[in-house]
Amino acid sequence: MKWIYIIAGIAFFIKMLFLPNPAPSLPFSIVEVIAQDSGVSNVVSGIIFRNRLYDTIFEVIVFTIAIMGANFLLANEKPFTRIYQFTDQTSIVLAQLGATIAALVAIELAIRGHLSPGGGFAAGVAGGTAIGLIAITSSPERLQNLYKRWYAATWEKISVLIFIVLSVITLSGIELPHGQMGELISGGIIPILNMLVAIKVALGSWSVVLVFIRYRGLL
């Protein structure tokens, strides 16, 4: 039986290496068409938040379920009594500097993600990175108190609900004016969806970081 898999693997390798991959010859540029339809310079954002918005809705939902699963699976475990963190001043300063830069990058990617490389998911990852860098130098109790004081869990859920509602409205054919391509206020609903995803991913990352530090430690 294994010889069948070996022969199939060799045949697939030869096909990928020597046989050309047929590509359709179109009289127009797909990239330009998507940019014109979505009204944004960043075609990737146009695809994610317009052409395949239906898939993006479920990607956001899957991320939400993953966060809920992490909280549920670790809820019954015994928290660590002592969390080891970086204590030397050099590491603290570097981590805080990196967190500041990552937070600024997150804001830039969220606001201008429809004009340049980036977008909501990249902005959320940058925001989560900033939170992670702060977590390795700050008290877990302080982060937990800030998480509760700012109602981060509530805002995360609200951002998901608003994203789903706006996505359904967009998929039904109702769109905002695209405006002038290349301007900050352009692209219709895409910049708003970008910022909602950034908020959701960043706050979700904050929740996961807190849970894993509490039940798995840091170092």
C-alpha positions in Angstrom: 0.0 0.0 0.0 2.8 2.4 0.8 4.2 2.0 -2.8 1.0 3.5 -4.1 1.5 6.6 -2.0 5.2 6.8 -3.0 4.3 6.6 -6.7 1.5 9.1 -6.3 3.9 11.5 -4.5 6.6 11.1 -7.2 4.0 11.7 -10.0 2.7 14.8 -8.2 6.3 16.1 -7.8 7.0 15.6 -11.5 3.7 17.3 -12.4 4.5 20.4 -10.2 8.1 20.5 -11.5 7.8 20.0 -15.3 4.1 20.5 -16.4 3.0 24.1 -16.8 0.2 25.5 -14.7 -2.5 26.7 -17.2 -3.6 30.3 -16.4 -6.5 32.0 -18.1 -5.7 34.9 -20.4 -8.1 37.7 -19.5 -8.4 41.0 -21.4 -8.4 42.9 -18.1 -6.4 43.0 -14.8 -8.1 41.2 -12.0 -6.3 43.4 -9.4 -7.6 46.6 -11.1 -11.1 45.3 -11.3 -11.2 44.4 -7.6 -9.7 47.8 -6.6 -12.4 49.6 -8.6 -15.2 47.5 -7.2 -14.1 47.8 -3.6 -12.8 51.4 -3.8 -9.6 50.7 -1.9 -6.0 50.7 -2.8 -5.2 47.6 -0.7 -6.8 44.9 -2.9 -6.2 42.3 -0.1 -8.6 44.3 2.2 -11.0 44.6 -0.7 -11.1 40.8 -1.1 -11.3 40.0 2.6 -14.0 42.6 3.4 -16.0 42.6 0.2 -15.4 39.8 -2.3 -15.2 37.1 0.3 -16.8 38.8 3.3 -19.0 35.7 3.9 -15.8 33.7 4.7 -14.4 36.5 6.9 -17.5 36.5 9.1 -16.9 32.9 10.0 -13.2 33.5 10.5 -14.0 36.1 13.1 -16.5 33.7 14.7 -13.9 30.9 14.7 -11.5 33.2 16.5 -14.1 34.0 19.0 -14.9 30.3 19.7 -11.1 29.7 20.1 -11.0 32.4 22.8 -14.0 31.0 24.6 -12.6 27.5 24.3 -9.3 28.5 26.0 -11.2 30.1 28.8 -13.5 27.1 29.2 -10.8 24.4 29.1 -8.5 26.1 31.6 -11.2 27.4 34.0 -11.0 24.3 36.2 -7.3 24.1 36.5 -5.3 25.4 39.5 -3.8 28.9 38.9 -0.1 29.4 39.4 0.7 30.8 42.9 3.7 32.6 41.6 4.3 34.1 38.2 8.0 34.6 37.2 8.6 37.7 35.1 11.4 39.8 33.8 12.8 42.0 36.6 15.9 43.5 35.2 15.5 47.1 34.1 17.0 46.6 30.6 14.4 43.9 29.7 11.6 46.0 31.1 12.6 49.1 29.1 13.0 47.2 25.9 9.7 45.4 26.4 7.8 48.6 27.1 9.5 50.3 24.1 8.5 47.4 21.8 5.0 47.5 23.2 4.7 51.2 22.4 5.9 50.7 18.8 3.6 47.7 18.3 0.6 49.7 19.6 1.4 52.5 17.2 1.7 50.1 14.4 -1.6 48.5 15.3 -3.3 51.9 15.2 -1.7 52.7 11.8 -2.7 49.4 10.3 -6.3 49.6 11.6 -6.8 53.2 10.3 -5.0 52.9 7.0 -5.3 49.2 6.3 -7.5 49.9 3.3 -4.8 52.1 1.7 -1.6 50.2 2.4 -0.5 46.7 3.4 -2.1 45.7 6.6 -5.7 45.7 7.8 -7.8 44.5 10.7 -6.2 41.1 11.3 -2.6 42.5 11.1 -3.6 45.4 13.4 -5.1 43.0 15.9 -1.9 40.9 15.9 0.2 44.0 16.5 -2.1 45.0 19.3 -1.9 41.6 20.8 1.9 41.7 20.6 1.9 45.0 22.5 -0.2 43.4 25.2 2.1 40.4 25.4 5.2 42.5 25.8 3.5 44.4 28.6 2.4 41.1 30.2 6.0 39.9 30.6 7.0 42.9 32.7 3.8 43.9 34.5 1.8 42.3 37.3 -0.9 39.8 36.1 -3.2 41.3 38.7 -2.7 44.8 37.3 -3.5 43.5 33.7 -6.6 41.7 35.0 -7.8 44.8 36.8 -7.4 46.9 33.7 -9.1 44.2 31.6 -12.1 44.4 34.0 -12.1 48.1 34.5 -12.2 48.9 30.8 -14.8 46.1 30.2 -12.6 44.6 27.5 -14.6 41.4 27.4 -17.8 43.3 26.7 -16.2 45.5 24.1 -14.8 42.4 22.4 -18.3 40.9 22.1 -19.8 44.2 21.0 -17.3 44.5 18.2 -18.1 41.0 17.0 -21.8 41.7 16.9 -21.4 45.0 15.1 -19.1 43.4 12.6 -21.6 40.6 11.9 -24.5 43.1 11.5 -22.6 45.4 9.2 -21.4 42.4 7.2 -24.9 41.1 6.7 -26.0 44.6 5.6 -23.2 44.7 3.1 -23.8 41.3 1.8 -27.5 42.2 1.3 -26.3 44.8 -1.2 -26.4 48.0 0.9 -23.0 49.8 0.7 -21.7 53.1 1.8 -20.3 55.5 -0.9 -16.7 54.5 -1.8 -15.4 58.1 -2.0 -12.2 59.0 -3.7 -9.8 56.1 -3.9 -6.6 56.7 -2.0 -8.2 59.1 0.5 -8.4 58.1 4.2 -12.2 58.3 4.1 -12.8 55.9 1.3 -13.7 52.3 0.6 -17.2 52.5 2.0 -17.7 50.0 4.9 -14.2 48.4 4.6 -12.3 50.8 6.9 -15.0 50.3 9.6 -14.7 46.6 9.3 -11.0 46.8 9.5 -11.1 48.7 12.8 -13.7 46.3 14.2 -11.6 43.3 13.4 -8.5 45.0 14.9 -10.4 45.7 18.2 -11.8 42.2 18.3 -8.4 40.4 17.7 -6.5 42.7 20.1 -9.0 42.3 22.9 -9.3 38.6 22.3 -5.5 38.3 22.4 -5.5 40.1 25.7 -8.0 37.6 27.1 -6.0 34.6 26.0 -2.7 36.1 27.4 -4.3 36.6 30.8 -5.7 33.1 30.8 -2.4 31.4 29.9 -0.4 33.5 32.3 -2.7 32.6 35.1 -2.9 28.9 34.5 0.4 28.2 32.6 2.8 30.8 33.9 5.0 33.0 31.9 8.5 31.7 32.0 
